[in-house]
Amino acid sequence: MTSTIDPAFTVGPVNPWLFGTFVEHLGRCVYTGIYEPSHPSADEDGFRGDVAALVRELGATVVRYPGGNFVSGYRWEDGVGPRDARPRVLDLAWRSIETNQVGTDDFLAWCSRVGLEPMLAVNLGNRGLAEAVDYLEYVNGAPGTRYADQRVSNGNAKPWGVRLWCLGNEMDGPWQIGHKTPLEYARLAQEVARAYKTFDPNLLLVACGSSNTSMPTFGEWERVVLEHCYDDVDLISAHVYYEPVDGDEVSFLASSAHMDRYVRDVVATADHVAARRHSSKRINISFDEWNVWFAARHAQHEEERAEASEAPALIQDVYTALDAVVVGSLLITLLRNTDRVGVACQAQLVNAIAPILTVEGGAAWRQTIFHPFALTAKYARGTVLMLAGDHGEVETPAYGSVEQVWAVATYDAESGELAIFAANRSLTEPASWTVRLSSLGDLRLLEHLVVGDEDRNAVNSQDAPDRVVPKAGSSALAGDRLTVTLPPASWHCIRLAP
């Protein structure tokens, strides 16, 4: 297998917003996740310091909040003002008791401290235009109007200046509170978008796309929504989760093939609408939910749940070395589509299908999937480069023939540093891969890190938090040729510089 990397053949600039994350009031993501006032590491606002340190290490850039399904029944007013006056309410999305001890101001202040760009979702499920505009005024309004002055009275004189806004969540899903037809949602989203752009034309607005590609309205939903909202929104959402369906780990390891096709399908639909409208504007994708999620297990556990409770331990998947390779390959896919994916948020950040796990009152540690995310976010810089060549083939039951080596490169012209990210998507076959670098001048190998394990079911735990960590990989640079050995089911980060 041989590839060529040439700085003349680019996809586009590395989009830092590809490395987003997601915090929803779901399970233990917020309470005993990012927020636990009684924890020994808690700051004066009650947020865990040990978790904040891991969030900074993860390198996430954007965070979506507060949902997710949760937002479609959320009253933002319940989460502002004095904590002892905030109501306890029933969250129907996750059948939990919401204490509202963390709300908009608390979360946005935390974002500022940990260096995350907030992406707020508004409730277009059981609320509408008036409430959405009130919320925008509360968050971004200058003092002197009703809701902005309410924020001031709550201790935040300066507007938060949130730029990114999601117009609802998964409104195509029958499970969603306030589920709508494509036309019903399109009209509401258009009204809200126009009001938001009137308030501030520089806001970046995300319209709801399909909640997954298996929805019967996939494609048609995007067309109808964009036919109405094209001039008023900037992105359309895409959501996807992967697991080994019926034990098919061969296809699971090749999940990035599906994500790549998903991007192309949504882009084709959006560009079709642009063509029909004779518009030069291009709508990009907000992949604001993606991850490995063992949804079948969650469905089984949901059936076993009885009464609603505070911060129940929901969907606390423990990730394996194999899961980490899949996550790494999905990050490669996002980089390969940096020209059309405007935002991407791995769901979620802590405890609920997350790269970070915590114990209430105790430790926090990195799951296996933490490592490919952190390395990619840290070293993907400059421009995304295309790779041309022979990358082998793997036959999969779900996706047919896919490339065995799935790879992308980024090049920072200022420093001359090249980063190569690659995954071997074969469960059984190693790959010997040669990369030609003749157009990049004299380079030296800085580092080769690999995430994977001979036991692909190996996990990190409270007792063994470093069972699966990045280790030194096998590669050699001779002249302008880099030779890399990729064991089966492994993910790699290789760095070179002058």
N, C-alpha and C positions, 0 to 999 in steps of 0.2 A: 504494500500500500504506500503510495507516494502522493504528497500534496505540495502545492506551491503557494507561497504567500508573497504578495507583491503590494507595496503601499499605494500603488496607483489604482488598485481595484478595491473600492470602498463600498460599504453599505451606508454609512453615515456616521455622525459623531456618536460616541457613547452617551446614551441618555441616562443621567444619574437617577432619574425617577423610575428606572426599571427595578431599583432595589428598594421597593416599598414594602411595608408590612401592614398589619390590620389588627386593630383592637376593637372587639365587640363586647358588649355586656352579655357574655355567653359563658356559662360554667364558671371557671376560676381564672378567666383571662384578666379581668379587672380586679376583683376582690380576692385577695391572697395571691394574686399574680403581680400586677404592677403596683397595686395599692394594698397596704397592710399596716395600719398605724401602729400596731403593737409589735411589729417585727423589730429586732435589735438594730437593723440597718436603716429603718425608716427615717426619712427626712422630716422637717417640721410640718410638711403638708401631708404626711402619711404615706408617701410613696417609697417603695423598697429601694434602698441604695444598691444592694447586690444585683437586683434585676436591672436597674438603670445602667450599671457598669457593663453588664452583658449586652444590653441594647446598643450601647455605644460601640462595643467591640464587634457586634454583628454588622454594623455599618449601614443600617437601614437609613433611607433618606426621606421617605414619605410615609405617613401613617393614616389609614382610613379609619373613621370613627363616626358614630357609635355602632354601626351595623351596616350590612347584614340584616337578617330577618328581624332583629330587635328593633331597628329603626322604624319599621312600619306600624308600630304601636306606641312609639316613644313621644312623650310630651317633654320638650326641652326645658320648659318652665319648672318641671319638678326637680331638675338637677342644678339649679342655680340658687344663690342666696345662702343664708346661714344653714349649716348642715343639720342642726338640731330641729329645723323647721321643715325639712324636706320630707315628703311623704314616702311611705313604703307602699309599693304598688305591685300588682300581679303582672308579670311579663308573659303574655300569651305565646310569644314566638318560641320560647324555650321552657315554658311552664316553670318559671322561677319567680322568687320574690326579689324584686329590685328595690334596694334601699336608697338609691340616688345619692349615696355618699360621694360618688364621683360623677361630676357633670361637666358641662362645657368649659367653664372657666378653669376648673381644676385640671382638666385634661390638657387644655391649651397651654397652661402654665408649665405643666410637665413636659410637653413637647418642646417648649423653649429651652428647658433645662437640659434635655437629652439630645437636642439638635435635630428634631424631626419636623418636616414640613407637614402641617395638618391637612387632611382631606376630609371635609365634613359631609355627611350624608343627611338629607332632609327627609322627613316623613311625608311621603306621598301615598301612604297606604290608607290610614284612617283620618288623615288631615289633608289640607290642600293649599291653595295659593296664599290665602291670608296668613296662615300660620308659618308658611315657608318664608314669606317676606318679613314677618315679625322677627323670625329667627336670624335672618341676615342682618337686619337692623341691630339686633342685640349684639351680634358678634362683631360686625364691621362698622356700625354707624358712629359718626362723630357725635360727641356730647351735644345735647340740645333738643333731642327728640325722645319720645316716650321710652322706647326699649333700649336705646343707647344709654339714657340716663339711668335706667334700671341696672345696666351693667356697671355704670359708674358707682351707683350706690352699693353694689356688691363688691366694690374694691378694685375695679379695673377701669381706670379713667381712659386709658389709651385703647383705641380699637385694635382688635386682634389681627386684622388684615389677612384673613384667610382667603387664599386665592382659588383653591380647588374645592369644588362642590359636586356631590353626586345627587342627581334628581331622583331619589327613591332607590329601591333595591329589589331586583328580581321580580318586577311587577308582572311578569308573564307566568309566574308560578302559582298554581292553585293553593299551595301551602301558605302563600303570603297573605298577611292581613291586608285587605283592600285590593286583592288581586284584580287586574283589569284586562280587558281585551287590548289588542295593539292600538286600536283607534282611541279608546278611552284614555289609555296612558299617553299616547302621542299628544292629544289635545291638552291634557293637564301639564305635561312636561313643557310644551310650547309656551303655555301661559306663564309658568314659573320662570322659564329661561328668559323670556322677554322682560319680565319684571326685574330679574336679577341683572340682566345686561343694562337695563335702564338705570339701576342703582349704581353699577360699576361695569363699564364695557370691557374691562380688563380681566374679569373673572373667567376662570376656565371651568366649563360645565360639562358634566358627564351624563349622557342619557342612558337609561337602562337598555342593555341589549338582552339577548336570551340568557337564561340562567344556566343553560348547557346546550350542547349540540344535539342532544337526543330529544329536546322539546319538539312537539309536533309543529310548532309555529316558527322554528329556527329558520332564519333567512327572511321569511315573510315578516316576522316581527321587526327585524332591523330595517327592512325596506319601508314599512308603514311609518315607523317612528321617525326615520330620517326624512321621509317625504314631507313630514310636517315640521320637523325641528332643525332641518339642515342648516339654516342660516343663523340659528340661535344657540346651538351647542358646539362643543369643540371635540368631544370624544364620545364613543359609545362603548359600553362595558361588555366584558366577556368574563365568564366564570368557568373554571374547570378543576376537577379533582380526579386523582387517579388512584387505583388500587388493583391488586391482582384479581381480576374477575374469574371466579371459578378456579382459582389457583394458577392462572395462566401468567407465570412470572416472565416468560419469554416476551409476551406482548407488553407487560407492565414495564419492563426495562426499556422498551422502545416507545414509551408514552409520549416522548418529545415529538415523534412523528405525527401524532394526533394534534398536539398543540400547534405545530407548524402549519398543518392543513387548516386548522381552526382560524388562525390568523389570516391565511389567504382567502378563506371563504368570507369572513366578515369584511375584509378589505375590498373584495370583489363586489359585495353588495353595496358598500358605502360608495365606491367609485361609480357603480351603475347609477345610483341616485344622483351623484354629481354630474354625470354625463347627461342624464335626462333633464337636469336643471341648467345645463350649459354653465356649470360653475367651475371655477378654477380652485376653489377651496377644497381641501382634503380633510376628511374626518378620520382621525386615528383611533386606536383601540386603547381603552383603559382595562387592562387585564387585572382588575382589582380584587379578584379572588382566584388563587391557584395554589395547589399543594398536593401532596399525597394525603389521602384521607380514607380510612377504612370505613366507608359509609355503611356497609352492610352490618358491621358490628354495632354502629351507633343505632341503627334502626331496631336491632334486637334489644339493646339496652333501653331504648325509649319505651318499648312495650312493657318493660319490667318496672319502670318508674311509677311511683305512687303519687304522694302529695308534693306540691311545689315547695321548694326550700331555697334558702339563700345560698348563692354560689355553689350549686351542686357540681360534682366532678364529672362534667360532660366531655365527651370525645377527647379524652386525654390519651391519644395514641402515643405509644412508645415506638420510636423509629429505629429501624435496622440499618446496617451498612448498605444493604441493597436500596432501601428507601433514599439514602443520602445520594447514591449514584443517580437515581431517577431525578431527584431535586436538582442536582448539578446539571443534568442534561436539559432540564426545563429552563434553567438559567441561560444555558448556551442558546437555546431556541429564542429566548427573549432578546438576547444580544444580536442574533442573526436577523432579527426583525426590528432593530432599533429605529429604522426609518418610519415604521408604521405603528409601533407600540409606544404610546405617549406616557403611560403610567402602568406599573405593575405592582401588585401588593400580594405578597405571600400571606396566606391566611392560616393561622393567626400568629400572634407574637409570643404569648405566654400560656402554657398549660393546655389550651384547647387547640389541638392539631398544630403544635407550635415547636419552634426550634429551641425554646427555653422551658424547662420544667422547674417547679418550685414545690417545697414542702411548707405548709402553713407553719410559721414560726421558726422555720429551719432553712435548709440549704436551697440554693438555686444552681442549676447546672445546664450545660450545653448538650442538646440532643445531637445525634449523628448528623441531621440535616443542617445544623448550625454551620458546619464547617465549609461546605461548598458555597453557601451564601456569603459568608464572611470573606472568604478568599476572593470571590468574584467581585464583590462590592469594593474590596480594597484595591485590587490590581487592574480592573478593567478601566483603562484611561485612554483618552484621545479619540481615535477613530476605529470603528469596527471594520475589519478587513474580511473579504471573501477568501475562502480556500477552494482551490480547484485541484482535482485529481481523483485518484482511485482510493476510496475509503472502505472497500470491502462490502459484503452484503450479509444480512441476517434475515432469515425467513421467520415471519411471525404470524400466528393465527389471526390476529385482529387487524394488522396493518399491511400484510403482505411483505414484500421485500423492502428492507430499510438499510441505510448505510450502517455498517458495523461501527466505524469510528465517526462519532458526531462531534464536530469541532467548530471553533470560531477563534479568531485572533483579534487583539486590539493593539494599536500602535500609537504611542505618544511621541509625536514628531519633535517636541521640545526636548525631551530627555533621551529620545532614541530607544526607549524601553518597549519591548514586545512581550505581550502576554498571550499565551496559548491556553485555551480551555478545551479539554477533550474528554469524551466518555467512550468507553468500550461497551457497546450495547449488546454484546453477546454474553449469555450466561456461562458458556462453557469454553469458548475459544479465545486464547490470547491474541493480541495484534502486534505485529511489528510494523511500525509506521515511520516513514522517512518524510521529513519536511524540508523543502528547498527554500532557502532564504537569500538567494543570490542578489536580490535587489535592495537588501537592507544593509549592505556593508558588513564590516567586521563586527561580529557580536561575540559575547561570551555568555556562558550559561550561568545565571545567577542562582536559580533554585528550581527544583522539580518536586512538587508535593502531590501525593496521591491519597485519595479517600476511597476506602474499600477494605475488604477483609476476606480472608480465606473462608471464614464462617460468615456468609452473607446475612445471617440472622443475628449477628452480634449487635448489642445495644449498649448505650450508656445509661447508667443508673446512679442513684444517690450514692451507693456504695462503690461503684466503679464508673465515675463520671468521665474518665479518659480511656475507656475501653476502645472506642473508635475515634481516632484523631488523625489529622494529616501526617503522613510519614514520607520519608524520602523515596522518590521514584527512580526508575532506571532509564537514563537517557544519556546520550553522548553527542557532542558537537564536534564535527570534523570539517573544517573549512566552512562552506555555506550549507552544509547538510546536517540536520538534526535527526538523530535516530532515537525513537522512543519505543519502549516496551510497555504495552498496556495489558495487564492481567484481565481475565474475564470480570465483567461487572465492576468496573473501576472508573473513577473520575479523577482528572488530572489538571493541575495548574502549573504551567511551565513559564518561567520568566527569563528573558534574555535582555542584554543591554550592551552598548558599545564598550 
